[in-house]
Amino acid sequence: MKKLFTFAMAVMASTSLWAVNDDIDKYVGNNANFMGVLSQSRWCDHNSGTSDPKAYGDYYQWGNIHTQGTYNAASYGNMYTEINTTDIAGWYANPHCWDVAMCYGETWLKSPTKAQWEELMETCTWTWSDDDNAYYVQGPSGSTIILPAAGYKDGRNAKKAGTDGYYWTTTRNEANTNEAYCLHFTKDVKEIITMDRALGLSVRPGIPGYIFDEEATVSPVPLGQYNVFATLKTTADEDEWRPLCVPFAIANEPGQCNVADIVSKIAVFKGIENGVAKFESLGADGTIACGTPYLVLPASAYNSPMGNRLIDGDGSVKAVTEGNATFQGAYHKTTAPAGAYVFNGYTFEKSNGSLEVLANTAYITTTDASLPQTLKCSVDGQLLSDPTGIAVMKKEGATIDVFNLQGVRVKAGVKAEKALEGLPSGLYIAGGRKVIK
């Protein structure tokens, strides 16, 4: 059975977390609060157009970085068709910049997606203040942000200010592309609705966090290249080699996790010889390059904080070719084509067209049709199946205790493969390791 591990920015248990957070606060200067939500997103303490946490700030049309005298279809003009994308986050290229949080803040800042607003609604405590006409939103970490009920602008007039809040998401309504999703709230209601893109709504900047789930069939990150807090959600057997291909680099950086915190060894593809897929390990100073597929051996701190990473789009995925064989990276869960080889823990098995390739991993393709059904795999000349070499450690049937992040034991003496069954989504300590459900 598989165990669940993550690369994560965890709310507790890491000294490097606060070093990273302090570094970002110094760089951004916008009080990017760590709320403790699962995606690790940071939320600024004020709206775009102001530095006062309780002030309304400015109003913006969806994807328009400029304020308007009149908010209607005429002032929005051809932006209904010019912004031809499902999400405006990350678009930062001359002469266009669609995200006001990015263009008038720092390049680390973005407007939140629909999913990030939903996460804030579902995992934080919302308390209405009649004195401030605003919500005080407290995250699991204890940090609090204020969301004023600024209303919205239709034409020249502000409507429902003081009673209703309207905050843009970066996500377009694909059922009606003239609309986009927004957060709407009153003291009694919190909901995600759609509004016409030409109306003026509030914008709350932040530093986004995304979970890169191995089961994902599409990328969690919208179009573009920008900084996010990255969490890689993956199942893995402890101390077992596995392919890894991610849309960001992992290097030894001050204030960030080091490569050695994540993996104890990194191996690069060197081709196929005599029915063996050969890999060679990098030295102690090896790094994981964006989009490049590797075979890695998870370290004991496999779920160490990853910090803020520069994410590249889907086009950054790469392949390594040696002779007639290619080690192809995959950002999305997919089906390996017939004749390709998929890693199973210590060998590569030939696909008949139905074997699955998990997201953020890699597989082998080759033009040599004479190769066997199973390719052995070696690292530095040592077969992974060799019990005297790099052994695969199986721990099925072991019993462990499970704790929440407050240190409360929630399960005792359960089998490792069933440790998270029946528990709500969140972060746990299972068998001494942080895991995510």
C-alpha positions as MATLAB code, in Angstrom:
seq = 'MKKLFTFAMAVMASTSLWAVNDDIDKYVGNNANFMGVLSQSRWCDHNSGTSDPKAYGDYYQWGNIHTQGTYNAASYGNMYTEINTTDIAGWYANPHCWDVAMCYGETWLKSPTKAQWEELMETCTWTWSDDDNAYYVQGPSGSTIILPAAGYKDGRNAKKAGTDGYYWTTTRNEANTNEAYCLHFTKDVKEIITMDRALGLSVRPGIPGYIFDEEATVSPVPLGQYNVFATLKTTADEDEWRPLCVPFAIANEPGQCNVADIVSKIAVFKGIENGVAKFESLGADGTIACGTPYLVLPASAYNSPMGNRLIDGDGSVKAVTEGNATFQGAYHKTTAPAGAYVFNGYTFEKSNGSLEVLANTAYITTTDASLPQTLKCSVDGQLLSDPTGIAVMKKEGATIDVFNLQGVRVKAGVKAEKALEGLPSGLYIAGGRKVIK';
ca = [
       0.000    0.000    0.000;
       1.054    3.590   -0.552;
       1.755    6.194    2.094;
       0.899    9.849    1.629;
       3.606   12.479    1.762;
       3.762   16.116    0.720;
       6.157   18.870   -0.057;
       4.454   21.583    1.992;
       4.764   24.945    3.705;
       3.387   23.656    7.019;
       1.880   26.054    9.569;
       3.792   24.527   12.496;
       6.961   22.516   12.924;
       9.420   24.372   10.713;
      11.822   27.131   11.669;
      12.458   27.935    8.006;
       8.780   28.790    7.511;
       9.075   32.070    9.347;
      12.403   32.881    7.722;
      10.709   32.547    4.344;
       7.699   34.559    5.510;
       9.868   37.367    6.920;
      11.870   37.505    3.708;
       8.694   37.873    1.655;
       7.259   40.552    3.958;
      10.489   42.522    3.568;
      10.469   42.096   -0.203;
       6.792   42.751   -0.798;
       6.083   45.299    1.934;
       2.395   44.429    1.785;
       1.890   42.334    4.941;
       1.251   39.076    3.135;
      -0.365   37.163    5.998;
       0.189   33.438    6.366;
      -3.351   32.268    7.132;
      -2.561   28.576    7.583;
      -4.783   27.401    4.719;
      -3.882   24.161    2.997;
      -2.718   25.761   -0.263;
      -0.283   27.972    1.739;
      -1.657   31.127    0.040;
      -0.761   34.466    1.656;
      -3.365   37.222    1.900;
      -2.535   40.935    2.062;
      -4.160   43.023    4.789;
      -5.642   45.697    2.506;
      -7.488   46.170   -0.783;
      -5.851   47.418   -3.959;
      -5.868   51.207   -3.984;
      -5.256   51.667   -0.249;
      -2.872   50.684    2.535;
      -5.538   50.976    5.265;
      -6.932   47.527    6.209;
     -10.382   49.009    6.899;
     -10.596   51.294    3.851;
     -12.560   50.372    0.733;
      -9.750   51.008   -1.723;
     -10.412   51.406   -5.445;
     -12.884   49.635   -7.727;
     -11.772   47.734  -10.812;
     -13.343   46.114  -13.815;
     -12.296   42.490  -14.314;
      -8.842   42.486  -15.913;
      -8.672   46.291  -16.159;
      -5.832   47.714  -14.078;
      -7.161   51.295  -14.294;
      -9.963   52.895  -12.294;
     -12.834   54.394  -14.291;
     -15.065   57.434  -14.050;
     -17.936   55.287  -15.277;
     -18.169   51.517  -14.903;
     -20.111   50.080  -17.819;
     -19.720   48.181  -21.095;
     -18.686   51.345  -22.940;
     -15.696   51.991  -20.656;
     -14.770   48.286  -20.708;
     -14.739   48.385  -24.504;
     -13.110   45.516  -26.371;
     -11.771   43.905  -23.183;
     -14.695   41.464  -23.338;
     -12.909   39.851  -26.279;
      -9.325   41.045  -25.773;
      -8.921   39.102  -22.514;
      -9.561   35.736  -24.111;
      -8.513   33.492  -21.244;
     -10.208   31.604  -18.442;
      -8.028   33.265  -15.814;
      -6.219   36.611  -15.671;
      -3.689   35.644  -12.979;
      -0.122   35.622  -14.185;
      -0.540   37.610  -17.384;
       2.384   40.014  -17.237;
       3.788   40.772  -20.667;
       4.260   44.009  -22.572;
       2.163   45.790  -23.518;
      -0.562   44.065  -21.466;
      -0.969   43.441  -17.770;
      -4.394   42.210  -16.765;
      -3.906   41.738  -13.019;
      -4.011   44.987  -11.024;
      -2.545   43.302   -7.939;
       0.549   42.396   -9.938;
       0.912   45.547  -12.009;
       0.560   48.055   -9.175;
       2.002   45.903   -6.414;
       5.065   43.712   -6.508;
       5.505   40.940   -9.046;
       5.008   38.486   -6.183;
       1.427   39.697   -5.698;
      -1.582   38.310   -7.565;
      -5.340   38.506   -7.346;
      -6.881   35.313   -5.912;
      -8.569   32.640   -7.975;
     -12.077   31.335   -7.338;
     -10.601   28.259   -5.635;
      -8.508   30.396   -3.278;
     -11.515   32.456   -2.178;
     -13.456   29.229   -1.643;
     -10.619   27.869    0.484;
     -10.657   31.033    2.612;
     -14.426   30.659    3.083;
     -14.230   26.989    4.019;
     -11.224   26.922    6.338;
     -11.254   30.286    8.152;
     -13.442   31.839   10.846;
     -15.464   34.810    9.577;
     -16.730   37.340   12.151;
     -18.863   40.308   11.100;
     -18.229   43.721   12.686;
     -21.175   46.141   12.777;
     -18.772   48.905   13.829;
     -16.509   48.487   10.802;
     -19.028   47.037    8.314;
     -16.468   44.385    7.524;
     -15.565   40.755    8.088;
     -12.649   39.814   10.308;
     -11.292   36.598    8.800;
      -9.049   34.492   11.033;
      -7.087   31.599    9.569;
      -5.954   28.382   11.264;
      -2.561   30.035   11.889;
      -4.207   32.762   13.991;
      -3.554   35.534   11.449;
      -6.492   37.839   10.690;
      -7.354   39.987    7.682;
     -10.215   42.486    7.331;
     -12.555   42.488    4.320;
     -14.548   45.765    4.160;
     -18.024   45.730    2.622;
     -17.168   48.237   -0.103;
     -20.118   47.426   -2.369;
     -19.564   47.786   -6.114;
     -19.749   50.450   -8.797;
     -22.278   50.421  -11.623;
     -21.987   53.472  -13.830;
     -20.771   56.356  -11.668;
     -22.390   55.257   -8.426;
     -21.262   52.969   -5.623;
     -23.981   50.521   -4.623;
     -24.508   48.582   -1.370;
     -21.390   50.046    0.261;
     -21.396   49.291    3.984;
     -23.677   46.264    3.666;
     -22.249   44.112    0.861;
     -18.760   43.172   -0.220;
     -17.843   42.188   -3.791;
     -14.316   40.930   -4.506;
     -13.144   39.759   -7.915;
     -11.663   36.343   -8.450;
      -9.395   35.928  -11.469;
     -11.675   33.205  -12.838;
     -13.961   33.845  -15.809;
     -17.447   32.327  -16.064;
     -17.110   29.954  -19.010;
     -20.899   29.613  -19.292;
     -21.070   33.358  -20.018;
     -17.660   34.822  -20.827;
     -18.901   38.392  -20.291;
     -19.014   37.506  -16.591;
     -16.440   36.500  -13.982;
     -16.720   34.975  -10.533;
     -16.543   37.077   -7.399;
     -16.918   36.714   -3.654;
     -20.136   38.326   -2.409;
     -20.957   38.720    1.266;
     -23.288   40.407    3.705;
     -23.350   39.925    7.477;
     -25.555   36.866    6.856;
     -24.279   35.490    3.532;
     -20.948   34.418    2.033;
     -21.085   33.084   -1.522;
     -19.367   32.929   -4.885;
     -21.475   34.498   -7.630;
     -20.929   35.873  -11.136;
     -20.970   39.548  -12.107;
     -20.601   41.414  -15.374;
     -16.919   42.076  -15.993;
     -17.550   45.778  -16.693;
     -18.711   46.488  -13.121;
     -16.308   47.909  -10.540;
     -15.458   45.540   -7.675;
     -12.841   45.381   -4.932;
      -9.560   43.491   -5.404;
      -7.654   41.850   -2.541;
      -4.030   41.000   -3.437;
      -2.076   38.057   -2.112;
       0.677   35.577   -2.841;
      -1.034   32.470   -4.192;
      -0.394   28.925   -3.116;
      -1.165   25.882   -5.220;
      -1.305   22.170   -4.483;
       0.289   20.109   -7.238;
      -1.665   16.874   -6.813;
      -0.431   13.754   -8.580;
      -4.067   12.958   -9.442;
      -4.591   16.286  -11.239;
      -5.536   16.067  -14.911;
      -5.017   19.816  -15.444;
      -2.489   22.243  -14.023;
      -3.624   24.015  -10.823;
      -1.807   27.157  -11.920;
      -3.411   29.591  -14.390;
      -1.600   30.796  -17.471;
       1.660   32.622  -17.041;
       4.879   32.624  -15.095;
       4.941   33.904  -11.538;
       5.763   33.161   -7.919;
       3.561   30.910   -5.799;
       3.840   28.829   -2.656;
       4.101   25.277   -3.928;
       2.835   22.108   -2.265;
       3.411   18.829   -4.088;
       0.864   16.219   -2.981;
       2.092   12.756   -3.821;
       1.792    9.163   -2.684;
       5.068    7.364   -2.236;
       6.562    4.391   -0.478;
       9.108    5.537    2.046;
      12.734    5.372    0.852;
      11.762    4.324   -2.658;
      13.005    5.887   -5.870;
      10.362    7.668   -7.926;
      10.200    9.948  -10.985;
       9.811   13.661  -10.343;
       9.087   16.490  -12.789;
       7.774   19.813  -11.471;
       7.198   23.258  -13.061;
       9.620   24.990  -10.697;
      13.231   24.704   -9.592;
      14.385   23.381   -6.219;
      17.837   24.636   -5.282;
      19.795   25.531   -2.168;
      18.545   29.049   -1.437;
      18.798   31.177    1.732;
      15.468   31.228    3.566;
      14.089   28.341    1.517;
      14.201   24.602    1.943;
      17.295   22.945    0.509;
      17.329   20.161   -2.029;
      18.748   17.849    0.636;
      15.664   18.505    2.776;
      13.488   17.088    0.015;
      15.484   14.296   -1.597;
      18.626   12.452   -0.569;
      19.591   11.607   -4.160;
      18.812   12.950   -7.639;
      19.511   10.818  -10.704;
      19.466   11.786  -14.391;
      18.459    9.538  -17.297;
      21.327    8.019  -19.290;
      19.454    5.820  -21.762;
      18.657    2.112  -22.090;
      21.331   -0.553  -22.390;
      20.782   -4.336  -22.454;
      17.236   -3.996  -21.168;
      18.222   -1.694  -18.298;
      17.062    1.922  -17.906;
      20.205    3.615  -16.632;
      20.366    6.622  -14.310;
      23.344    8.424  -12.784;
      23.130   10.371   -9.540;
      24.163   14.007   -9.308;
      26.672   15.229   -6.752;
      25.932   16.787   -3.391;
      25.391   20.182   -5.035;
      22.803   18.855   -7.495;
      19.619   20.826   -8.079;
      16.208   20.100   -9.562;
      15.652   22.215  -12.676;
      12.234   23.452  -13.721;
      10.475   21.018  -16.044;
      13.297   18.454  -16.130;
      12.421   14.827  -15.253;
      14.536   12.993  -12.686;
      14.534    9.844  -10.622;
      14.742   10.900   -6.958;
      15.087    9.198   -3.599;
      12.963   11.016   -0.988;
      14.817   12.158    2.125;
      13.565   11.760    5.667;
      12.148   15.307    5.438;
      10.312   14.618    2.187;
       7.540   16.974    3.311;
       9.849   19.883    4.146;
       8.760   23.474    3.409;
       9.311   24.394   -0.230;
       8.826   28.132    0.074;
       7.931   30.479   -2.756;
       8.710   29.146   -6.226;
       8.707   30.678   -9.694;
       6.182   28.578  -11.598;
       6.383   28.119  -15.364;
       3.454   27.168  -17.586;
       2.696   23.837  -19.207;
       5.095   24.568  -22.055;
       8.073   24.270  -19.701;
       7.815   20.476  -19.334;
      10.895   18.823  -20.805;
      12.228   15.465  -21.936;
      15.703   13.938  -21.710;
      16.717   11.882  -24.756;
      19.609    9.427  -24.821;
      19.980    7.347  -27.976;
      16.582    5.954  -29.000;
      14.985    6.458  -25.562;
      13.344    9.522  -24.028;
      12.498   10.200  -20.377;
       9.381   12.364  -20.753;
       8.152   14.619  -17.950;
       4.422   14.909  -17.177;
       2.739   17.753  -15.275;
      -0.721   16.171  -15.558;
      -2.071   12.714  -14.854;
      -2.328   10.944  -18.189;
      -2.341    7.553  -19.891;
       1.002    6.321  -21.157;
       0.903    5.549  -24.888;
       1.250    1.939  -25.966;
       4.897    0.944  -25.957;
       5.919    3.508  -23.332;
       7.393    2.397  -20.005;
       5.984    3.414  -16.607;
       7.954    3.184  -13.352;
       6.512    0.803  -10.741;
       8.909    1.302   -7.846;
      12.023   -0.479   -9.094;
      11.427   -1.387  -12.763;
       9.722    0.151  -15.802;
       6.691   -1.737  -17.189;
       5.615   -1.490  -20.842;
       2.209    0.120  -21.313;
      -0.474   -1.448  -23.478;
      -2.081    1.971  -23.773;
      -3.891    1.865  -20.438;
      -1.178    2.367  -17.778;
      -1.528    5.636  -15.870;
       1.224    8.197  -15.440;
       0.728   10.371  -12.369;
       1.099   14.141  -12.508;
       4.539   15.564  -11.687;
       6.299   12.334  -12.681;
       7.811   10.951  -15.907;
       7.829    7.912  -18.204;
      10.076    6.427  -20.900;
       9.341    6.239  -24.616;
      11.532    4.432  -27.131;
      11.680    3.561  -30.821;
      13.191    0.147  -30.044;
      10.293   -2.305  -30.348;
      12.508   -5.270  -29.422;
      12.825   -4.282  -25.762;
      11.285   -6.621  -23.153;
       8.007   -6.087  -21.311;
       9.914   -5.057  -18.190;
      12.987   -2.819  -18.112;
      15.247   -3.183  -15.129;
      16.381    0.096  -13.592;
      19.808    0.998  -12.258;
      21.288    4.000  -10.476;
      25.072    4.316  -10.682;
      25.232    0.760  -11.993;
      23.259   -0.751   -9.080;
      19.947   -2.439   -9.918;
      17.112   -1.134   -7.771;
      15.802   -4.672   -7.309;
      19.149   -5.859   -5.925;
      18.665   -6.458   -2.180;
      22.365   -5.785   -1.585;
      22.114   -2.437   -3.276;
      19.434    0.242   -3.272;
      16.650   -1.764   -1.716;
      12.959   -1.000   -1.834;
      11.636   -0.868    1.717;
       8.076   -2.168    2.178;
       6.235   -1.296    5.370;
       2.760   -2.585    4.729;
       0.894   -3.660    7.845;
       2.860   -1.398   10.221;
       0.780    0.349   12.888;
       1.180    4.021   13.722;
      -0.422    6.840   15.693;
      -1.939    9.920   14.034;
      -1.921   13.426   15.537;
      -3.363   16.743   14.381;
      -1.139   19.826   14.215;
      -2.202   20.829   17.731;
      -0.592   17.647   19.054;
      -3.869   15.856   19.810;
      -3.825   12.139   18.998;
      -6.740   11.403   16.668;
      -5.933    7.737   15.925;
      -3.841    5.133   17.726;
      -2.371    1.847   16.544;
      -3.827    1.976   13.028;
      -2.321    0.446    9.908;
      -0.210    2.965    8.020;
      -2.123    2.480    4.787;
      -5.408    3.326    6.566;
      -4.086    6.117    8.781;
      -6.155    8.931    7.239;
      -9.388    7.043    6.621;
     -12.391    8.821    8.141;
     -10.477   12.006    8.964;
     -11.431   15.407    7.536;
      -9.149   17.060    5.001;
      -6.103   18.734    6.475;
      -2.541   18.276    7.718;
      -1.654   15.503   10.178;
       1.379   13.869   11.782;
       1.220   10.154   10.939;
       4.034    7.891   12.052;
       6.212   10.928   12.743;
       5.656   12.497    9.289;
       3.502   15.411    8.171;
       0.882   14.190    5.726;
      -1.922   15.856    3.819;
      -5.394   14.530    3.127;
];
